[in-house]
Amino acid sequence: MMKSDWNEEQIKELLSQLPAVKDHRSPQDIYKLLTMAKSKKKPAVKWIGPACATAIAVYIAFIISPHFFDQAQPQQKDASQENAVTKTETADSPKAASSLDQTSFVVPEKEQNNYTTVAIADAETSAIIPISIKKTNADQTIQDMLSKSSELDILDHPITIPSFIDEVEVKEKPKQKELSIRVHQLITAFSVKDDTLLKKLLKESLKWSPYEKIKFLLDQKNEDGAVIGSYGTFTEIPIPKQSKRAYYLYQNKQGQDFLVPSEKTFGTVKEAVKEMESSSQKDTTPLIQEGTVQSVTKKQKHLYIHFSKDSEVEDSIAGILMLEGLLLTAKEFGFTEVTFTETRTKKIGRYDVSDAIPVPAAPNPISIN
């Protein structure tokens, strides 16, 4: 049985519009009729229910007040049209397309000088996340950005390089492709785990810079090497630019997406891409659905990634994350550009996937207000 949309208040309003009925019979006539009714046998009465009573009231109201419905229908029609507009804008609107055009999780090569990449760690998961902070002026140094990394509001419990060695002086030597860190005091309160984490943060931060090594200096003796924690003396740390890693998706508690490198390294780019289908790394999510990539081939520094014909590679947030994760993985193996084939669309995010795409400069761009 269909449920009536009319509530009690609406029924009362409709009934109030009915014309008044006057009984012109005398009290004696009314009493006589009641007496006669009592003497007759009552027929069986079937309960027709509130829905039937409602229908009768609506029918009467329809006869005497058709204008009531005329007033109600346009409001319902307007509400229906409003919902349709909302659905259209959400599903297939210029605003949605424009949003995807502006969505990216990497820094393009042409924007490299406008960002400095530093690494932070999630204290709860120990995940290392490279973050590219946009410069507010061209004179900002790596030391400035290391200080700003403590202001990032993307993790509940972040660990940054200043968390370990705050009293330091960082000096950049572009000609020697070297970064020197002068430690002003001995730092001995580290565990072995902390020492390892500090080295990972330093390597990840400098990997995206033009520098190839870090030299440590002790301020008190003005000599090479600084004693840091249980590790002993930090003298020099080489920074490999081709780390041969895969990339995964990492989400913070607010649901913000980041591209993070694997802890594991791989012998070939094909192995790394395969690993991206099923992440074995804790607290990360694979960027590629199993069976999406059919084959991976290369020609000099150009990588070709062929998707399977039944894969669902389309213009979406998931598509952008996968594409940019693959571009970063290609960069890890020294490739400079990537061509994708068998995509469902010619455009994913801001990329024209019908043409070769240059690898990006760095991951996870962020602006600090």
C-alpha positions in Angstrom: 0.0 0.0 0.0 1.3 3.4 -0.9 1.9 5.7 2.0 0.2 9.1 1.9 2.4 12.2 1.8 -0.3 14.2 3.7 0.3 14.8 7.4 -2.3 15.6 10.0 -1.8 19.3 9.9 -2.3 19.5 6.1 -5.5 17.5 6.4 -6.8 19.8 9.1 -6.1 22.8 6.9 -7.9 21.2 4.0 -11.0 20.3 6.1 -11.1 23.8 7.5 -11.7 25.1 4.0 -14.9 23.0 3.6 -18.2 25.0 3.7 -20.1 25.1 7.0 -22.9 22.6 7.3 -26.1 23.5 9.3 -28.7 21.0 10.6 -32.2 22.4 10.3 -33.9 19.5 12.0 -35.7 19.8 15.3 -34.3 18.1 18.4 -37.4 15.8 18.4 -36.7 14.6 14.9 -33.0 13.9 15.7 -33.9 11.9 18.8 -36.5 9.8 16.9 -33.9 8.9 14.2 -31.4 7.8 16.9 -34.0 5.6 18.6 -34.8 3.9 15.3 -31.1 3.3 14.6 -30.5 1.5 17.9 -33.3 -1.0 17.2 -31.7 -2.0 13.9 -28.9 -4.6 13.7 -25.5 -3.1 13.0 -23.9 -4.3 9.8 -20.2 -5.5 10.0 -17.9 -2.5 9.8 -14.6 -2.8 8.0 -11.7 -0.5 9.1 -10.6 1.3 6.0 -7.6 2.8 7.7 -6.1 6.3 7.9 -4.8 6.1 4.4 -8.4 5.8 3.0 -9.6 8.6 5.2 -6.8 10.7 4.0 -7.7 9.9 0.4 -11.3 11.0 0.9 -10.2 14.3 2.5 -7.8 15.0 -0.3 -10.5 14.2 -2.9 -12.9 16.7 -1.2 -10.2 19.3 -0.9 -9.3 18.8 -4.6 -12.9 19.6 -5.6 -13.2 22.8 -3.4 -9.6 24.0 -3.5 -7.8 23.2 -6.7 -5.6 26.3 -6.2 -4.0 24.6 -3.2 -2.4 22.0 -5.4 -1.4 24.6 -8.0 0.6 26.4 -5.2 2.3 23.2 -4.0 3.4 21.8 -7.3 5.7 24.6 -8.5 7.6 24.3 -5.2 8.1 20.6 -5.6 9.2 21.2 -9.2 11.7 23.8 -8.2 13.2 21.5 -5.6 13.5 18.7 -8.1 15.2 21.0 -10.6 17.6 22.3 -7.9 18.7 18.7 -7.1 19.3 17.9 -10.7 21.6 21.0 -11.1 23.6 19.9 -8.1 24.0 16.4 -9.4 25.1 17.7 -12.8 27.7 20.0 -11.3 29.1 17.2 -9.1 29.3 14.6 -11.9 30.2 16.4 -15.1 30.6 20.1 -14.7 33.3 22.6 -15.9 34.1 23.1 -12.2 35.0 19.4 -11.8 37.1 19.4 -14.9 38.9 22.6 -13.9 39.6 21.1 -10.5 41.3 18.0 -12.0 43.4 20.3 -14.3 44.8 21.9 -11.2 45.3 18.8 -9.2 48.8 17.5 -8.9 51.0 15.7 -6.4 54.4 16.6 -8.0 56.5 19.6 -8.8 57.0 20.0 -12.6 60.6 20.5 -13.8 60.0 24.1 -14.8 58.9 24.9 -11.2 61.9 23.3 -9.5 63.6 26.5 -8.4 60.4 27.7 -6.7 60.4 24.8 -4.2 62.7 23.2 -1.7 62.1 19.5 -0.7 62.5 18.4 2.9 61.6 15.1 4.5 59.4 14.6 7.5 58.5 11.3 9.3 55.3 10.2 10.9 56.1 9.3 14.5 53.2 6.9 14.6 54.1 4.9 11.5 57.8 5.9 10.8 56.8 6.6 7.2 59.2 9.1 5.5 57.3 11.7 3.4 59.2 14.1 1.1 57.5 17.5 1.1 58.2 20.2 -1.4 57.7 23.6 0.3 57.0 26.5 -2.0 59.4 29.5 -1.5 57.9 32.8 -0.6 61.0 34.5 -2.0 63.9 33.4 -4.1 66.5 34.0 -1.3 65.1 31.3 1.0 67.7 28.6 1.8 67.5 25.0 2.7 68.1 25.9 6.4 65.0 28.2 6.2 62.9 25.4 4.8 64.2 23.0 7.4 62.9 25.4 10.0 59.6 25.7 8.2 59.2 21.9 8.1 58.5 22.1 11.8 55.5 24.3 11.0 53.8 21.9 8.6 50.4 20.9 9.9 50.0 17.7 8.0 50.8 15.1 10.7 49.7 14.8 14.3 53.1 13.8 15.4 55.8 14.8 12.8 59.5 14.2 13.2 61.7 16.6 11.3 65.5 17.1 11.0 65.4 20.1 13.5 63.8 17.6 16.0 67.2 15.9 16.1 69.7 18.6 15.4 68.3 22.1 16.0 71.4 24.0 16.9 73.1 23.6 13.5 74.3 25.9 10.7 73.6 24.7 7.1 75.8 26.1 4.4 75.2 25.4 0.7 78.2 25.0 -1.7 76.6 24.7 -5.2 80.0 24.5 -7.0 81.1 21.5 -5.0 77.5 20.1 -5.0 78.0 19.9 -1.3 76.0 20.8 1.8 77.8 21.3 5.0 76.2 21.0 8.4 78.0 22.6 11.3 76.9 21.2 14.7 77.4 23.7 17.5 77.2 21.1 20.3 77.5 17.4 20.9 74.3 15.4 20.4 74.4 12.2 22.4 70.8 11.5 23.4 69.9 9.4 20.3 69.1 5.7 20.1 70.2 3.5 17.2 66.7 3.8 15.8 66.9 7.6 15.9 70.2 7.6 14.2 68.9 5.5 11.3 65.8 7.8 11.0 67.9 10.9 11.0 70.1 9.5 8.1 66.9 8.6 6.2 65.5 12.2 6.7 68.8 13.8 5.6 69.1 11.6 2.5 65.5 12.0 1.4 65.7 15.8 1.9 68.9 16.2 -0.1 68.0 13.7 -2.8 65.8 16.3 -4.5 68.4 19.0 -4.3 71.4 19.7 -6.6 73.7 18.4 -3.8 75.4 15.0 -3.9 76.8 14.8 -0.4 76.5 16.2 3.2 79.6 17.0 5.2 79.4 17.4 9.0 81.6 19.8 11.0 82.0 20.2 14.7 81.9 23.8 15.7 84.0 23.5 18.9 87.0 22.0 17.3 86.5 23.2 13.7 87.2 19.8 12.3 85.4 17.4 10.0 82.9 15.1 11.6 80.4 15.5 14.4 79.4 12.9 17.1 75.7 12.4 16.8 73.9 9.9 19.1 75.0 6.3 19.3 76.0 6.1 15.7 79.3 7.8 16.4 80.9 10.4 14.2 79.0 11.6 11.2 81.6 12.8 8.7 80.1 12.6 5.2 76.8 11.1 3.8 76.6 10.5 0.0 73.2 11.3 -1.6 72.3 8.9 -4.4 70.0 10.5 -7.0 68.8 7.2 -8.5 67.6 5.2 -5.5 65.6 2.7 -7.7 62.5 2.7 -5.6 58.7 2.4 -6.2 56.0 4.8 -5.1 52.9 4.2 -3.0 50.0 6.3 -1.7 50.1 7.5 1.9 47.2 9.2 3.6 47.3 11.2 6.8 44.4 11.1 9.3 42.8 14.0 7.5 42.6 12.0 4.3 45.3 14.1 2.5 47.2 12.2 -0.2 51.0 11.9 -0.5 53.3 10.0 -2.8 55.9 8.2 -0.7 58.9 6.1 -1.8 59.4 2.5 -0.9 61.9 1.5 1.7 62.9 -1.4 -0.6 65.0 -0.9 -3.7 64.6 -2.9 -7.0 66.9 -4.2 -9.6 64.8 -3.0 -12.6 62.0 -0.5 -13.2 59.8 -3.4 -14.3 60.1 -4.9 -10.8 59.3 -1.6 -9.2 56.2 -1.0 -11.3 55.0 -4.6 -10.5 55.5 -3.8 -6.8 53.2 -0.8 -7.1 50.3 -3.1 -7.7 50.5 -4.7 -4.3 52.3 -2.7 -1.7 54.1 -4.7 1.0 55.0 -1.6 2.9 53.1 -0.9 6.1 50.5 2.0 6.1 50.7 2.5 2.4 48.2 1.7 -0.4 49.1 0.5 -4.0 48.7 3.1 -6.7 48.0 0.6 -9.5 45.3 -2.0 -9.7 46.5 -5.5 -10.4 46.6 -6.2 -14.2 46.4 -2.5 -15.2 50.0 -2.5 -16.6 50.5 -5.0 -19.4 54.2 -4.3 -20.2 57.1 -2.0 -19.5 59.7 -1.3 -22.1 62.5 1.2 -22.5 64.7 3.0 -25.1 67.7 4.8 -23.7 66.2 7.3 -21.1 62.7 7.0 -22.4 60.3 4.6 -20.6 57.2 3.1 -22.2 54.3 1.9 -20.0 51.6 0.0 -21.8 48.3 -0.4 -20.0 46.1 -3.4 -20.7 43.1 -2.8 -23.0 40.5 -3.6 -20.2 42.2 -1.3 -17.7 40.4 1.6 -16.2 42.9 4.4 -16.6 40.8 7.6 -16.7 40.8 11.3 -15.8 40.3 11.1 -12.0 42.2 11.7 -8.7 43.1 8.0 -8.7 44.4 8.3 -12.3 46.5 11.3 -11.5 48.0 9.7 -8.4 48.9 6.5 -10.4 50.3 8.5 -13.4 52.5 10.7 -11.2 53.6 7.8 -9.0 54.8 6.1 -12.2 56.6 9.2 -13.3 58.5 9.5 -10.0 59.3 5.8 -10.2 60.7 6.3 -13.7 62.8 9.2 -12.3 64.3 6.9 -9.7 65.8 4.7 -12.4 67.2 7.7 -14.4 64.5 8.0 -17.1 63.7 11.5 -18.3 60.3 11.0 -19.9 57.5 8.4 -20.1 55.0 7.5 -22.7 51.7 5.8 -21.7 49.6 3.8 -24.1 46.1 2.4 -24.0 44.6 5.0 -21.7 40.8 5.6 -21.9 41.3 9.3 -22.4 43.9 11.6 -24.0 44.0 13.8 -20.9 44.6 12.9 -17.2 44.8 15.9 -14.9 47.0 18.4 -16.6 48.8 15.8 -18.7 48.3 15.1 -22.4 48.8 11.3 -22.3 48.9 11.1 -26.1 52.4 12.5 -25.9 55.6 11.8 -23.9 55.6 13.3 -20.4 58.8 14.6 -18.8 59.5 13.2 -15.3 58.8 15.7 -12.4 61.3 17.5 -10.2 59.9 16.4 -6.8 56.9 15.1 -5.0 54.2 16.6 -2.8 54.1 20.4 -3.3 52.8 22.4 -0.4 52.4 26.1 0.3 52.8 27.5 3.8 50.7 30.6 4.4 
